[in-house]
Amino acid sequence: MEITRDVARASLQREVLIALGLSIGAAVALGFSRFAYALLLPPMRETLGLSYVEAGALNTANAVGYIFGSLAAALSARRWGAKRPFQLGFLVSALVLALSAATSDFTMLFLLRTIGGISTAFAFILGAALAGAICPGSSAERKGFLVGLYVAGSSLGIVVSGIAVPFALQEGPQGWREGWMILGCLALLGALPAAMAARSVPAPATGVSAMLRLADFRRLTPAILGYGLFGAGYVGWMTFIIALLRDQGGSSGQTAGFWILLGLTSTISTLLWGRVLAQLPGGRGPALIFFITMLGTLPVLIQPGLFSAFLSAVVFGSSFMAGPAAVTILAQRQLPASALTAAVALLTVAFALGQSIGPILAGMITDVTGQVAAGLWASPALLGLAAIASLFQRRAD
């Protein structure tokens, strides 16, 4: 009996290490490439003279690239498996981060953000599929915990960027270049452990489907719609929240503290959400996450001030990165293992479509009204709709 417990403990430790290694891909794909842009946006706007629409367009370019990458990721996994494309996506993402420091040209930045969107889709989607395959024969709770551990890497990436970017900006707004370079170098340092983790994932017992069957697509329709609305709502808020805090008079130290608190809360809560989400049937898990995320957008919009900002950081941070974990667990429960990569890819396409709309919409409203807060009010509306749509997702048969 003791030997059996030791073997089980060693197996769990090995699975946790693999999930942690893969989570570096999530940190680079979302924490660095997507979310850190919010920290670098104000100094980039100041030094490059960007409008809010142009600033939003750079994040939209990343989201559009993410759409194409999402489609290509499932096809590449079908042909070459998930491991090698994951590693390639990781490396390209790290290089794009570093190269973003090399130009002030809007067109080149737009192109780099687009390429980065493609590569980060490979890294995140295939990383999620690998995380879901770490322990194919285990319980839903254990799988949910490992997927949550993987997604938590994105939140840890927020914390790291919250430390690294303000350090780069100490000499003034022109330090945005150093910010991108630091993030790129940190990403490259994580390439080896991420690759080793990917190689350690057991090969799937069944083939990988590149496309979902029509019946599977229909089954996931509410989840797909809800996840798209969630992408539009949360990313618009994340893109311009630092700009809003600056507009409300927040200092550099206060905005950095807000960002780090958001990342820390997200890291801890995402680990806890994995087990909870595994217990919720149908679309109740995503619906709950989307509703709490909506609540998190409100304090800083209703009442400007440091307390409201930190309250938003805690509530929003406690839920938003559980969204990918929620829909991954949902797809894992609804579909056979062979369809998981295709399902995650399709869900991510919907997510990326939403993310391509959110920043542009918020930027347009801000440019028209002259108020950053006005643009961010679109987020709670979209997140509320996302929660409602997800409630129509039926239970797995």
JOZI-V185301 format. One record per residue. N is the residue number from 1. RES is the residue in one letter. SS is DSSP state (H for helix, E for strand, L for the rest). Layout:
((N,RES,SS) (N,RES,SS))
This chain:
((1,M,L) (2,E,H) (3,I,H) (4,T,H) (5,R,H) (6,D,H) (7,V,H) (8,A,H) (9,R,H) (10,A,H) (11,S,H) (12,L,H) (13,Q,H) (14,R,H) (15,E,H) (16,V,H) (17,L,H) (18,I,H) (19,A,H) (20,L,H) (21,G,H) (22,L,H) (23,S,H) (24,I,H) (25,G,H) (26,A,H) (27,A,H) (28,V,H) (29,A,H) (30,L,H) (31,G,H) (32,F,H) (33,S,H) (34,R,H) (35,F,H) (36,A,H) (37,Y,H) (38,A,H) (39,L,H) (40,L,H) (41,L,H) (42,P,H) (43,P,H) (44,M,H) (45,R,H) (46,E,H) (47,T,H) (48,L,H) (49,G,L) (50,L,L) (51,S,L) (52,Y,H) (53,V,H) (54,E,H) (55,A,H) (56,G,H) (57,A,H) (58,L,H) (59,N,H) (60,T,H) (61,A,H) (62,N,H) (63,A,H) (64,V,H) (65,G,H) (66,Y,H) (67,I,H) (68,F,H) (69,G,H) (70,S,H) (71,L,H) (72,A,H) (73,A,H) (74,A,H) (75,L,H) (76,S,H) (77,A,H) (78,R,H) (79,R,H) (80,W,H) (81,G,L) (82,A,H) (83,K,H) (84,R,H) (85,P,H) (86,F,H) (87,Q,H) (88,L,H) (89,G,H) (90,F,H) (91,L,H) (92,V,H) (93,S,H) (94,A,H) (95,L,H) (96,V,H) (97,L,H) (98,A,H) (99,L,H) (100,S,H) (101,A,H) (102,A,H) (103,T,L) (104,S,L) (105,D,L) (106,F,H) (107,T,H) (108,M,H) (109,L,H) (110,F,H) (111,L,H) (112,L,H) (113,R,H) (114,T,H) (115,I,H) (116,G,H) (117,G,H) (118,I,H) (119,S,H) (120,T,H) (121,A,H) (122,F,H) (123,A,H) (124,F,H) (125,I,H) (126,L,H) (127,G,H) (128,A,H) (129,A,H) (130,L,H) (131,A,H) (132,G,H) (133,A,L) (134,I,L) (135,C,L) (136,P,L) (137,G,L) (138,S,L) (139,S,L) (140,A,H) (141,E,H) (142,R,H) (143,K,H) (144,G,H) (145,F,H) (146,L,H) (147,V,H) (148,G,H) (149,L,H) (150,Y,H) (151,V,H) (152,A,H) (153,G,H) (154,S,H) (155,S,H) (156,L,H) (157,G,H) (158,I,H) (159,V,H) (160,V,H) (161,S,H) (162,G,H) (163,I,H) (164,A,H) (165,V,H) (166,P,H) (167,F,H) (168,A,H) (169,L,H) (170,Q,H) (171,E,H) (172,G,L) (173,P,H) (174,Q,H) (175,G,H) (176,W,H) (177,R,H) (178,E,H) (179,G,H) (180,W,H) (181,M,H) (182,I,H) (183,L,H) (184,G,H) (185,C,H) (186,L,H) (187,A,H) (188,L,H) (189,L,H) (190,G,L) (191,A,H) (192,L,H) (193,P,H) (194,A,H) (195,A,H) (196,M,H) (197,A,H) (198,A,H) (199,R,H) (200,S,H) (201,V,L) (202,P,L) (203,A,L) (204,P,L) (205,A,L) (206,T,L) (207,G,L) (208,V,L) (209,S,L) (210,A,L) (211,M,L) (212,L,L) (213,R,L) (214,L,H) (215,A,H) (216,D,H) (217,F,H) (218,R,H) (219,R,H) (220,L,L) (221,T,H) (222,P,H) (223,A,H) (224,I,H) (225,L,H) (226,G,H) (227,Y,H) (228,G,H) (229,L,H) (230,F,H) (231,G,H) (232,A,H) (233,G,H) (234,Y,H) (235,V,H) (236,G,H) (237,W,H) (238,M,H) (239,T,H) (240,F,H) (241,I,H) (242,I,H) (243,A,H) (244,L,H) (245,L,H) (246,R,H) (247,D,H) (248,Q,L) (249,G,L) (250,G,L) (251,S,L) (252,S,H) (253,G,H) (254,Q,H) (255,T,H) (256,A,H) (257,G,H) (258,F,H) (259,W,H) (260,I,H) (261,L,H) (262,L,H) (263,G,H) (264,L,H) (265,T,H) (266,S,H) (267,T,H) (268,I,H) (269,S,H) (270,T,H) (271,L,H) (272,L,H) (273,W,H) (274,G,H) (275,R,H) (276,V,H) (277,L,H) (278,A,L) (279,Q,L) (280,L,L) (281,P,L) (282,G,L) (283,G,L) (284,R,H) (285,G,H) (286,P,H) (287,A,H) (288,L,H) (289,I,H) (290,F,H) (291,F,H) (292,I,H) (293,T,H) (294,M,H) (295,L,H) (296,G,H) (297,T,H) (298,L,H) (299,P,H) (300,V,H) (301,L,H) (302,I,H) (303,Q,L) (304,P,L) (305,G,L) (306,L,H) (307,F,H) (308,S,H) (309,A,H) (310,F,H) (311,L,H) (312,S,H) (313,A,H) (314,V,H) (315,V,H) (316,F,H) (317,G,H) (318,S,L) (319,S,L) (320,F,L) (321,M,L) (322,A,H) (323,G,H) (324,P,H) (325,A,H) (326,A,H) (327,V,H) (328,T,H) (329,I,H) (330,L,H) (331,A,H) (332,Q,H) (333,R,H) (334,Q,H) (335,L,L) (336,P,L) (337,A,H) (338,S,H) (339,A,H) (340,L,H) (341,T,H) (342,A,H) (343,A,H) (344,V,H) (345,A,H) (346,L,H) (347,L,H) (348,T,H) (349,V,H) (350,A,H) (351,F,H) (352,A,H) (353,L,H) (354,G,H) (355,Q,H) (356,S,H) (357,I,H) (358,G,H) (359,P,H) (360,I,H) (361,L,H) (362,A,H) (363,G,H) (364,M,H) (365,I,H) (366,T,H) (367,D,H) (368,V,H) (369,T,H) (370,G,L) (371,Q,L) (372,V,H) (373,A,H) (374,A,H) (375,G,H) (376,L,H) (377,W,H) (378,A,H) (379,S,H) (380,P,H) (381,A,H) (382,L,H) (383,L,H) (384,G,H) (385,L,H) (386,A,H) (387,A,H) (388,I,H) (389,A,H) (390,S,H) (391,L,L) (392,F,L) (393,Q,L) (394,R,L) (395,R,L) (396,A,L) (397,D,L))
